[in-house]
Amino acid sequence: MAEMLGRLKLTLEESDAVEVADDIEEDLATSDCVIIGKVLSQGVLHIQTITSALKPAWGNPKGLRMRTAGDNMFIADFGSKQDKNRVLDGSPWNIGKRAVLVQEFDASMRPSDIHFDHVDLGPVEKLEVDDQDRACGAYLRAKVQINITKPLMRGVSIFSTKRQVKEWYEVRYEKLPNYCYSCGIIGHSSVECLIPAERDADGLLPYSGDLRVPDDKKKRPSDDVNGQNSISAGKSGGTSGQESMSGDFNEALSSDEHLGRTERGGSQMKLFRECLENCGLLDLGFSGPKFTWNNRQEGINNVRVRLDRAVVNGQFLQLFDDCHVDNIITFSSDHYAILISIGRGGDTKDYRHVTQNFRYEAMWARAADYKEVVEKN
């Protein structure tokens, strides 16, 4: 901030600081029962989705209040310090296979100044031993802390001072969220990786799903669903209880999903949120343009709303734990299309980046920033 102000030539009015008595505001999150968290997701998740997923996972703590602190960031205020400490100690948390990073909230800092760069899953924090403080067996289980800005470790080299031998031990991770098969960093897939790796002679990337501890309890259907696929709008469900719905819901979840000169009715949005909560459905979020419907009027009469979305239940997220939603401009409708890509954990295939010839699409002209993008490029 100081560096930015140093580059600006401020007017007299701008340089005169306004004093704010922020040390006495009662409505701010300043108690010792508050944490701040972030969901590692390429798409933006609604705060209702985050709350609906984490509240039951945390045991429905009494007095819990959650509010947004920016894209995929949230502040959670607990009714007791005991509940707050239990959530911090129980990390890592996941929404599907998206990592949720949590830490103590510092009221003196802005949410944008807080860095989330570690997840507890390498210095060893805790080693599992028997009642005689011995650690032996087919594997050694330890709680570790991982720097999410660096690639995952696929193993460790250990030198035995007694036997004078260096040996390699493979690593497997429990509760491991989404990670990239190209660079090994948590938080994105290889399809979205900015530094795609070269494949070996067998067509394999440096990382694979083998880093996850196998979950024999998780029931999977036959391999008729494999890799990332597109699914059309509508409702899908199966005998295993997975439910998904997508399309035009004709309602927004909150006021920030509506842009127009008049405010949207709060009661209808509240009913929509309650409906999704009662049905156990979570908004998958999105990438791309935020508003999916436009009344195509000019000036102050223009109204834009996010009416189109994809929602799923918890069983769906457990099976298809790498879902991604893109809002796509269409030429023939006043609604954007939604493209849903689904993956299945370690079974997700990684696709090569292919250089394609340039093609101009007429629907691009409908984008709000069309002229600006053309002029810049």
C-alpha positions as CSV (number, residue, x, y, z in Angstrom):
1,M,0.0,0.0,0.0
2,A,2.8,2.5,0.9
3,E,4.5,1.7,-2.4
4,M,1.3,2.3,-4.4
5,L,0.7,5.6,-2.6
6,G,4.3,6.7,-3.3
7,R,3.6,6.4,-7.1
8,L,0.4,8.5,-6.8
9,K,0.3,12.3,-6.9
10,L,-2.4,12.9,-4.3
11,T,-4.5,16.0,-4.0
12,L,-4.8,17.8,-0.7
13,E,-8.1,16.2,0.1
14,E,-6.9,12.7,-0.8
15,S,-3.8,13.0,1.4
16,D,-5.8,14.1,4.4
17,A,-6.4,10.8,6.3
18,V,-9.9,10.1,7.8
19,E,-9.7,8.7,11.3
20,V,-11.9,5.7,11.9
21,A,-12.6,4.4,15.4
22,D,-12.4,0.7,14.4
23,D,-11.3,-0.3,17.8
24,I,-14.8,0.0,19.3
25,E,-17.0,-1.4,16.5
26,E,-19.0,-4.3,18.0
27,D,-20.2,-5.9,14.8
28,L,-16.7,-6.6,13.5
29,A,-15.1,-10.1,13.8
30,T,-12.8,-9.2,16.7
31,S,-13.4,-12.0,19.2
32,D,-11.2,-14.9,19.9
33,C,-13.8,-17.3,18.4
34,V,-13.2,-16.3,14.8
35,I,-11.3,-18.0,12.0
36,I,-10.7,-17.0,8.3
37,G,-10.7,-19.6,5.6
38,K,-10.2,-20.0,1.8
39,V,-11.4,-22.7,-0.6
40,L,-8.8,-23.7,-3.2
41,S,-10.9,-23.7,-6.3
42,Q,-10.5,-22.3,-9.8
43,G,-14.3,-21.4,-9.9
44,V,-16.0,-19.1,-7.4
45,L,-18.1,-20.9,-4.8
46,H,-21.1,-19.0,-3.3
47,I,-20.9,-18.5,0.5
48,Q,-24.1,-20.6,0.8
49,T,-22.4,-23.5,-0.8
50,I,-19.4,-23.1,1.5
51,T,-21.6,-22.9,4.6
52,S,-23.8,-25.8,3.6
53,A,-20.7,-28.0,3.1
54,L,-18.7,-27.0,6.1
55,K,-21.3,-26.6,8.8
56,P,-22.3,-30.3,9.0
57,A,-18.7,-31.3,8.6
58,W,-17.9,-29.2,11.7
59,G,-20.7,-30.8,13.7
60,N,-23.2,-28.0,13.3
61,P,-21.6,-25.9,16.0
62,K,-24.1,-23.7,18.0
63,G,-24.0,-20.0,17.1
64,L,-21.8,-20.4,14.0
65,R,-22.1,-17.4,11.6
66,M,-20.3,-17.3,8.3
67,R,-19.9,-14.5,5.8
68,T,-17.9,-13.9,2.7
69,A,-14.5,-12.1,2.7
70,G,-13.9,-12.2,-1.0
71,D,-13.9,-14.8,-3.8
72,N,-13.8,-18.2,-2.1
73,M,-12.8,-16.6,1.2
74,F,-14.9,-16.6,4.3
75,I,-15.0,-15.6,8.0
76,A,-16.5,-18.0,10.5
77,D,-17.5,-16.7,13.9
78,F,-18.1,-19.5,16.5
79,G,-20.3,-19.5,19.6
80,S,-17.5,-20.9,21.7
81,K,-13.7,-21.0,21.7
82,Q,-13.8,-24.7,22.1
83,D,-15.6,-25.2,18.7
84,K,-13.2,-22.8,17.0
85,N,-10.1,-24.7,18.3
86,R,-11.7,-28.1,17.4
87,V,-12.1,-26.9,13.8
88,L,-8.5,-25.6,13.6
89,D,-7.1,-28.8,15.1
90,G,-9.2,-30.9,12.7
91,S,-7.7,-29.4,9.6
92,P,-7.5,-30.2,6.7
93,W,-11.1,-29.8,5.6
94,N,-12.4,-30.4,2.1
95,I,-15.4,-29.4,0.0
96,G,-15.5,-32.4,-2.4
97,K,-11.8,-32.6,-3.3
98,R,-11.3,-28.8,-2.9
99,A,-8.9,-28.0,0.0
100,V,-10.2,-25.6,2.6
101,L,-7.5,-23.7,4.4
102,V,-8.3,-22.2,7.8
103,Q,-6.3,-20.1,10.3
104,E,-6.7,-17.7,13.2
105,F,-8.4,-14.4,12.3
106,D,-6.3,-11.3,12.9
107,A,-8.7,-8.3,13.1
108,S,-5.9,-5.9,12.5
109,M,-5.4,-7.3,9.0
110,R,-7.5,-7.0,5.9
111,P,-8.6,-10.4,4.4
112,S,-6.6,-9.5,1.2
113,D,-3.4,-9.3,3.3
114,I,-3.8,-12.8,4.8
115,H,-1.7,-15.5,3.0
116,F,-2.9,-19.1,2.7
117,D,0.1,-21.1,1.7
118,H,0.1,-24.2,3.9
119,V,-2.3,-27.1,4.5
120,D,-1.9,-29.7,7.3
121,L,-1.8,-33.1,5.9
122,G,7.4,-31.5,5.0
123,P,8.2,-31.0,8.7
124,V,6.6,-33.7,10.8
125,E,4.1,-32.3,13.3
126,K,2.9,-35.6,14.8
127,L,4.0,-39.2,14.4
128,E,1.6,-42.1,15.1
129,V,3.2,-44.6,17.6
130,D,1.9,-47.6,19.7
131,D,1.4,-47.6,23.4
132,Q,5.2,-48.2,23.8
133,D,6.2,-45.2,21.7
134,R,7.3,-47.4,18.8
135,A,6.6,-46.9,15.2
136,C,6.8,-50.0,13.0
137,G,4.9,-51.9,10.4
138,A,4.1,-51.8,6.7
139,Y,3.8,-48.1,6.8
140,L,4.5,-45.1,9.0
141,R,1.7,-42.7,9.6
142,A,2.5,-39.0,10.3
143,K,0.7,-35.7,10.4
144,V,2.6,-33.2,8.2
145,Q,2.3,-29.6,7.0
146,I,2.4,-29.0,3.2
147,N,3.4,-25.8,1.4
148,I,0.7,-25.5,-1.2
149,T,2.9,-23.3,-3.4
150,K,5.4,-26.2,-3.9
151,P,5.0,-29.6,-5.6
152,L,3.8,-32.5,-3.5
153,M,6.6,-34.9,-2.4
154,R,6.2,-38.3,-4.1
155,G,8.6,-39.9,-1.6
156,V,11.4,-39.3,0.9
157,S,15.0,-40.4,1.0
158,I,16.1,-41.7,4.4
159,F,19.7,-42.4,5.4
160,S,20.2,-45.0,8.1
161,T,23.2,-44.2,10.3
162,K,23.2,-47.7,11.7
163,R,23.2,-49.6,8.3
164,Q,24.8,-46.7,6.3
165,V,22.2,-47.1,3.6
166,K,20.2,-44.5,1.7
167,E,16.7,-45.8,0.9
168,W,13.7,-44.3,-1.0
169,Y,10.2,-44.5,0.6
170,E,7.1,-43.6,-1.4
171,V,4.5,-41.3,0.2
172,R,0.7,-41.6,0.2
173,Y,-1.6,-38.8,1.4
174,E,-4.9,-39.0,3.3
175,K,-7.6,-36.4,2.7
176,L,-5.6,-35.1,-0.2
177,P,-7.5,-32.4,-2.2
178,N,-7.2,-31.7,-6.0
179,Y,-3.7,-31.4,-7.3
180,C,-2.1,-31.1,-10.7
181,Y,-0.6,-34.1,-12.5
182,S,1.8,-31.8,-14.4
183,C,3.4,-29.7,-11.6
184,G,2.2,-31.5,-8.5
185,I,0.8,-28.3,-6.9
186,I,-2.5,-28.4,-5.0
187,G,-5.5,-26.3,-6.2
188,H,-5.8,-26.9,-9.9
189,S,-5.8,-29.7,-12.5
190,S,-3.3,-30.4,-15.3
191,V,-5.8,-29.1,-17.8
192,E,-5.6,-25.7,-16.1
193,C,-1.9,-25.8,-15.4
194,L,0.1,-22.8,-16.6
195,I,3.4,-24.8,-16.8
196,P,2.3,-28.1,-18.4
197,A,4.9,-30.9,-18.1
198,E,6.3,-33.1,-20.8
199,R,4.9,-36.7,-20.9
200,D,7.3,-39.7,-20.8
201,A,7.6,-42.4,-23.4
202,D,4.4,-44.0,-22.1
203,G,2.5,-40.8,-22.3
204,L,2.4,-40.3,-18.5
205,L,2.8,-37.0,-16.6
206,P,5.2,-36.7,-13.6
207,Y,2.3,-37.1,-11.1
208,S,-0.6,-39.4,-10.9
209,G,-3.5,-40.5,-8.6
210,D,-1.2,-42.9,-6.8
211,L,-0.4,-40.2,-4.3
212,R,-3.8,-40.7,-2.6
213,V,-4.3,-43.4,0.0
214,P,-6.8,-45.9,-1.6
215,D,-10.3,-45.6,-0.3
216,D,-11.8,-49.1,-0.4
217,K,-14.9,-47.9,1.3
218,K,-15.8,-45.5,-1.5
219,K,-18.2,-47.3,-3.9
220,R,-17.7,-46.4,-7.5
221,P,-19.9,-47.4,-10.5
222,S,-18.5,-49.2,-13.5
223,D,-16.0,-47.4,-15.7
224,D,-18.7,-46.0,-18.0
225,V,-17.7,-42.6,-16.6
226,N,-14.0,-41.9,-17.0
227,G,-11.9,-38.7,-17.2
228,Q,-13.5,-35.3,-17.8
229,N,-16.7,-35.2,-19.7
230,S,-19.4,-32.6,-20.5
231,I,-22.9,-33.2,-19.3
232,S,-26.0,-31.4,-20.6
233,A,-28.4,-29.2,-18.6
234,G,-31.1,-31.0,-16.6
235,K,-31.3,-33.3,-13.6
236,S,-29.4,-36.5,-13.2
237,G,-29.5,-39.1,-10.4
238,G,-28.7,-42.7,-9.8
239,T,-29.3,-45.6,-7.4
240,S,-26.3,-44.5,-5.3
241,G,-28.0,-41.2,-4.4
242,Q,-25.9,-38.8,-6.5
243,E,-28.0,-35.8,-7.6
244,S,-27.2,-32.9,-9.9
245,M,-29.4,-30.2,-11.4
246,S,-28.3,-27.5,-13.9
247,G,-29.9,-24.9,-16.0
248,D,-32.0,-21.7,-15.6
249,F,-33.4,-21.5,-12.0
250,N,-34.9,-18.1,-12.7
251,E,-33.7,-16.8,-9.3
252,A,-30.5,-15.5,-7.8
253,L,-29.0,-16.7,-4.5
254,S,-27.9,-13.2,-3.2
255,S,-28.1,-9.5,-4.2
256,D,-24.5,-9.6,-5.6
257,E,-25.8,-11.9,-8.4
258,H,-28.2,-9.1,-9.6
259,L,-27.1,-5.9,-11.4
260,G,-29.7,-3.3,-12.2
261,R,-31.1,0.0,-11.1
262,T,-33.7,-1.7,-8.8
263,E,-32.9,-4.2,-6.1
264,R,-34.0,-7.8,-6.3
265,G,-36.6,-9.1,-3.9
266,G,-34.8,-10.5,-0.8
267,S,-37.7,-12.9,0.2
268,Q,-37.6,-14.8,-3.1
269,M,-33.8,-15.2,-2.9
270,K,-34.1,-16.4,0.7
271,L,-36.7,-19.0,-0.4
272,F,-34.3,-20.2,-3.1
273,R,-31.5,-20.6,-0.6
274,E,-33.7,-22.5,1.8
275,C,-34.9,-24.7,-1.0
276,L,-31.4,-25.7,-1.9
277,E,-30.5,-26.2,1.7
278,N,-33.5,-28.4,2.4
279,C,-32.7,-30.5,-0.7
280,G,-29.0,-30.8,0.4
281,L,-27.8,-29.2,-2.9
282,L,-24.7,-27.1,-3.2
283,D,-23.8,-24.5,-5.9
284,L,-20.7,-25.6,-7.9
285,G,-19.6,-22.1,-8.6
286,F,-18.4,-21.0,-12.0
287,S,-15.6,-19.6,-14.2
288,G,-16.1,-16.9,-16.8
289,P,-18.7,-14.1,-16.9
290,K,-20.7,-13.8,-13.7
291,F,-24.1,-12.8,-15.0
292,T,-25.7,-15.5,-17.2
293,W,-28.8,-13.5,-18.4
294,N,-29.1,-10.0,-19.9
295,N,-32.3,-8.2,-20.8
296,R,-30.4,-6.6,-23.7
297,Q,-31.6,-3.1,-22.9
298,E,-29.3,-0.1,-23.0
299,G,-28.1,2.3,-20.2
300,I,-29.9,2.4,-16.9
301,N,-32.5,-0.1,-18.1
302,N,-30.0,-2.9,-18.5
303,V,-30.4,-5.8,-16.1
304,R,-28.0,-8.7,-15.7
305,V,-28.5,-11.6,-13.3
306,R,-26.9,-14.9,-12.6
307,L,-29.9,-17.2,-13.2
308,D,-28.1,-20.3,-14.6
309,R,-26.1,-22.6,-12.4
310,A,-25.3,-26.2,-11.5
311,V,-26.1,-27.6,-8.1
312,V,-25.2,-31.1,-6.7
313,N,-25.6,-33.0,-3.5
314,G,-22.8,-34.3,-1.2
315,Q,-22.8,-37.8,-2.7
316,F,-22.3,-36.4,-6.2
317,L,-19.2,-34.5,-4.9
318,Q,-17.8,-37.6,-3.3
319,L,-18.0,-39.5,-6.6
320,F,-17.2,-36.7,-9.0
321,D,-14.7,-34.7,-6.9
322,D,-13.2,-32.6,-9.6
323,C,-16.2,-30.7,-11.0
324,H,-15.8,-27.4,-12.9
325,V,-18.4,-25.1,-14.3
326,D,-17.8,-22.6,-17.2
327,N,-20.3,-19.9,-18.2
328,I,-20.2,-19.7,-22.0
329,I,-21.5,-17.0,-24.4
330,T,-24.2,-18.3,-26.8
331,F,-25.3,-16.7,-30.0
332,S,-29.0,-17.7,-30.1
333,S,-30.2,-17.1,-26.5
334,D,-30.3,-14.3,-24.0
335,H,-28.9,-16.8,-21.5
336,Y,-25.3,-18.1,-21.3
337,A,-24.8,-21.8,-21.6
338,I,-23.1,-23.6,-18.7
339,L,-20.5,-26.3,-19.5
340,I,-19.9,-28.8,-16.7
341,S,-16.7,-30.8,-16.7
342,I,-16.6,-33.7,-14.3
343,G,-13.7,-35.9,-13.1
344,R,-13.3,-38.8,-10.8
345,G,-10.4,-38.2,-8.4
346,G,-7.4,-40.4,-9.3
347,D,-9.2,-41.8,-12.4
348,T,-9.2,-38.3,-14.0
349,K,-7.3,-38.4,-17.3
350,D,-4.9,-35.6,-18.3
351,Y,-5.1,-34.2,-21.7
352,R,-2.3,-32.7,-23.8
353,H,-2.4,-29.0,-24.7
354,V,-3.0,-28.9,-28.4
355,T,-2.3,-25.9,-30.6
356,Q,-5.3,-25.2,-32.8
357,N,-5.8,-22.8,-35.7
358,F,-7.6,-19.5,-34.9
359,R,-11.3,-19.5,-35.4
360,Y,-13.5,-16.4,-35.0
361,E,-16.9,-17.0,-33.3
362,A,-19.7,-14.4,-34.0
363,M,-21.0,-14.9,-30.5
364,W,-17.8,-13.2,-29.1
365,A,-19.2,-9.9,-30.2
366,R,-21.8,-10.2,-27.4
367,A,-19.2,-10.1,-24.6
368,A,-19.2,-6.9,-22.6
369,D,-15.4,-6.5,-23.0
370,Y,-15.3,-7.4,-26.6
371,K,-14.1,-4.1,-28.0
372,E,-11.5,-3.6,-25.2
373,V,-10.1,-7.1,-25.8
374,V,-9.8,-6.6,-29.6
375,E,-8.1,-3.2,-29.2
376,K,-5.6,-4.6,-26.7
377,N,-4.7,-7.6,-28.9
